[in-house]
Amino acid sequence: MPKQHETAVYTHGHHESVLRSHTWRTAANSAAYLLGSLKPHMKVLDIGCGPGTITADLAELVPDGHVTGVDRAPGVLAQARATASERGLVNVEFAVADVHALDWPDDTFCVVHAHQVLQHVGDPVQALREMRRVTKPGGYVAVRDADYAAMTWYPEVPGLDDWLDLYERVARANGGEPDAGRRLRSWALAAGFADVTASSSTWTYATPEERQWWSGLWADRTLASAYAERATGGGHATEDQLRAVSGAWREWGRREDGWFAVLHGEILCRKEA
């Protein structure tokens, strides 16, 4: 299959404030819609695995099978390998890969999973076609993505609306679609899937510890990550505007009545037998 080059840039990068979020993710809090379909013998491909916490969970759930975690960023795979090693997993491996042109034959995997990936790629329909291609007949493609415009919070701290507007502009300038969650079913149908189960779920941050963690990582990300560099370098915001948005995050995190919900779209696609 001819290579189709990625046209999008990963908006967040892999700054510590980003990995702080990624390493919190588990199969339970990020892939619950898939877990009932897993069987112990399955061969799984986890696309965009990042630091490998979800990948390691999947490997534990298929003890007689095998999991391959892939990411476009070679550097983060060292952390993924360390995560698997610390948990004593021997049925998992990691590799560099591009979801637009996967380096596996047709009908290789029982399950192909991607969490928070399609919002960042240049051609999500082509990505889903590739995921479908390497899935065995009767197997599953499982995808979950956030939908930024559907995120909601209380109270209406001045500056958080500016954050959302800025993030969506930066993400789209990078070639991605930050409101991917609502589009997943449409993309799956365009990719050739006929059996698509669509669902949704949320992450909610409301306790003092949750508010501190969520607001802190976004406050830091706004000032010190690749996202911050792309916001200023692309002319989307000044450093003063980024400091104001970062301050709004910290103000929201201090509010005792603070509440934030992240809506995700999910699709579980069965490949025809």
BAPATI-535291 format. One record per residue (C-alpha): residue number from 1; residue in one letter; x, y, z. Coordinates in steps of 0.25 Angstrom, whole numbers, m for minus. Example, Ala and Ser with C-alpha at 12.3 -4.5 7.8 and 13.67 -1.06 7.14 Angstrom:
// BAPATI-535291
   pos   code      c1      c2      c3
     1      A      49     m18      31
     2      S      55      m4      29
***
This chain:
// BAPATI-535291
   pos   code      c1      c2      c3
     1      M       0       0       0
     2      P       6      14      m4
     3      K      10      22       8
     4      Q       1      34      11
     5      H       8      44      19
     6      E       2      50      32
     7      T      m3      64      29
     8      A      m6      68      44
     9      V       4      72      55
    10      Y       2      66      69
    11      T      m3      78      76
    12      H       1      75      91
    13      G      14      69      89
    14      H      20      61     101
    15      H      23      71     111
    16      E      23      67     126
    17      S       9      73     127
    18      V       4      65     116
    19      L       9      52     121
    20      R       4      55     134
    21      S     m10      53     128
    22      H      m6      42     119
    23      T       0      33     130
    24      W     m13      35     138
    25      R     m21      28     127
    26      T     m25      13     129
    27      A     m33       3     121
    28      A     m44       5     132
    29      N     m45      20     131
    30      S     m42      21     116
    31      A     m47       9     109
    32      A     m58       3     117
    33      Y     m67       2     105
    34      L     m57      m8      99
    35      L     m54     m17     111
    36      G     m66     m26     109
    37      S     m62     m30      95
    38      L     m48     m35      99
    39      K     m44     m49     100
    40      P     m32     m55     107
    41      H     m26     m60      94
    42      M     m27     m48      86
    43      K     m16     m40      78
    44      V     m18     m25      80
    45      L     m12     m13      73
    46      D     m12       0      82
    47      I     m10      12      73
    48      G      m4      25      79
    49      C       0      17      92
    50      G       8      29      98
    51      P      14      25     111
    52      G       7      11     111
    53      T      m2      11     123
    54      I     m15       7     115
    55      T      m6      m3     106
    56      A      m1     m10     119
    57      D     m15     m11     124
    58      L     m20     m17     111
    59      A      m8     m27     112
    60      E     m13     m32     125
    61      L     m27     m34     120
    62      V     m22     m43     108
    63      P     m12     m52     116
    64      D     m12     m63     106
    65      G     m11     m53      94
    66      H      m2     m41      90
    67      V      m2     m26      90
    68      T       6     m17      81
    69      G       6      m2      85
    70      V      10       8      74
    71      D      13      23      74
    72      R      19      33      64
    73      A      28      39      75
    74      P      40      29      77
    75      G      44      36      90
    76      V      31      33      98
    77      L      32      18      95
    78      A      44      17     105
    79      Q      34      21     116
    80      A      24      11     110
    81      R      34      m1     111
    82      A      38       3     125
    83      T      23       3     129
    84      A      21     m11     123
    85      S      34     m16     129
    86      E      31     m11     143
    87      R      18     m19     142
    88      G      25     m31     138
    89      L      17     m32     125
    90      V      23     m42     114
    91      N      12     m41     104
    92      V      14     m27     100
    93      E      23     m20      90
    94      F      25      m6      85
    95      A      28       0      71
    96      V      28      13      63
    97      A      16      14      53
    98      D       8      23      45
    99      V      m7      20      46
   100      H      m9      25      32
   101      A       0      14      26
   102      L       1       2      36
   103      D      13      m8      34
   104      W       5     m20      36
   105      P      m2     m29      26
   106      D     m17     m30      24
   107      D     m25     m37      35
   108      T     m14     m37      46
   109      F     m21     m33      59
   110      C     m34     m37      66
   111      V     m35     m23      72
   112      V     m29      m9      67
   113      H     m31       1      78
   114      A     m28      16      78
   115      H     m30      26      89
   116      Q     m30      41      86
   117      V     m23      39      73
   118      L     m33      43      61
   119      Q     m34      57      66
   120      H     m20      59      63
   121      V     m18      52      50
   122      G     m18      58      36
   123      D     m28      48      30
   124      P     m37      41      40
   125      V     m44      33      30
   126      Q     m32      28      24
   127      A     m27      24      38
   128      L     m39      16      40
   129      R     m38       9      27
   130      E     m24       5      31
   131      M     m29       1      44
   132      R     m40      m7      38
   133      R     m30     m13      28
   134      V     m21     m19      38
   135      T     m33     m25      47
   136      K     m37     m39      45
   137      P     m51     m42      39
   138      G     m60     m42      51
   139      G     m51     m34      59
   140      Y     m53     m20      65
   141      V     m48      m6      63
   142      A     m49       2      75
   143      V     m48      18      76
   144      R     m50      28      86
   145      D     m48      43      85
   146      A     m51      55      93
   147      D     m60      66      87
   148      Y     m55      80      92
   149      A     m67      88      88
   150      A     m75      79      97
   151      M     m67      81     109
   152      T     m74      88     120
   153      W     m70      94     133
   154      Y     m75     102     145
   155      P     m73     113     150
   156      E     m72     122     137
   157      V     m58     127     141
   158      P     m53     138     131
   159      G     m43     133     122
   160      L     m47     118     121
   161      D     m55     122     109
   162      D     m43     128     103
   163      W     m35     115     106
   164      L     m45     107      98
   165      D     m46     117      86
   166      L     m30     117      86
   167      Y     m29     102      87
   168      E     m38      99      75
   169      R     m32     109      66
   170      V     m18     104      69
   171      A     m22      89      67
   172      R     m29      92      54
   173      A     m17     100      49
   174      N      m9      88      52
   175      G     m18      80      43
   176      G     m26      73      54
   177      E     m41      73      58
   178      P     m43      76      73
   179      D     m58      73      72
   180      A     m55      58      67
   181      G     m64      51      77
   182      R     m77      55      70
   183      R     m71      51      57
   184      L     m66      37      59
   185      R     m78      30      54
   186      S     m78      38      42
   187      W     m64      35      39
   188      A     m65      20      42
   189      L     m77      19      32
   190      A     m68      27      21
   191      A     m57      17      24
   192      G     m66       5      20
   193      F     m71       0      33
   194      A     m85      m5      33
   195      D     m86     m10      48
   196      V     m83       2      57
   197      T     m88       3      71
   198      A     m87      18      76
   199      S     m86      22      90
   200      S     m81      33      99
   201      S     m75      35     113
   202      T     m68      46     121
   203      W     m57      49     130
   204      T     m62      58     142
   205      Y     m53      66     151
   206      A     m60      71     163
   207      T     m52      68     176
   208      P     m42      77     182
   209      E     m31      67     177
   210      E     m37      65     163
   211      R     m38      80     161
   212      Q     m24      83     166
   213      W     m19      72     156
   214      W     m27      76     144
   215      S     m26      91     145
   216      G     m11      90     149
   217      L      m7      81     136
   218      W     m15      91     127
   219      A      m9     103     134
   220      D       5      97     132
   221      R       2      92     118
   222      T      m3     106     113
   223      L      11     112     117
   224      A      21     101     115
   225      S      17      91     105
   226      A      18      89      90
   227      Y       4      94      89
   228      A       8     107      96
   229      E      19     108      85
   230      R      10     106      74
   231      A       0     116      80
   232      T      10     127      80
   233      G      18     123      67
   234      G       5     122      59
   235      G       1     136      63
   236      H     m11     130      71
   237      A      m8     137      84
   238      T       3     145      91
   239      E      10     141     103
   240      D       2     150     111
   241      Q     m11     144     106
   242      L      m5     130     110
   243      R      m2     135     124
   244      A     m16     140     125
   245      V     m22     127     121
   246      S     m12     119     130
   247      G     m17     128     142
   248      A     m31     125     138
   249      W     m29     110     140
   250      R     m22     112     153
   251      E     m34     121     158
   252      W     m44     111     154
   253      G     m36     100     161
   254      R     m37     108     174
   255      R     m52     109     173
   256      E     m59     100     183
   257      D     m71      99     174
   258      G     m63      95     162
   259      W     m67      84     153
   260      F     m62      80     139
   261      A     m67      70     129
   262      V     m60      64     117
   263      L     m69      58     107
   264      H     m64      46      98
   265      G     m70      40      86
   266      E     m67      25      85
   267      I     m69      15      73
   268      L     m68       0      74
   269      C     m67      m5      59
   270      R     m69     m20      55
   271      K     m61     m24      43
   272      E     m70     m33      34
   273      A     m67     m47      35
***
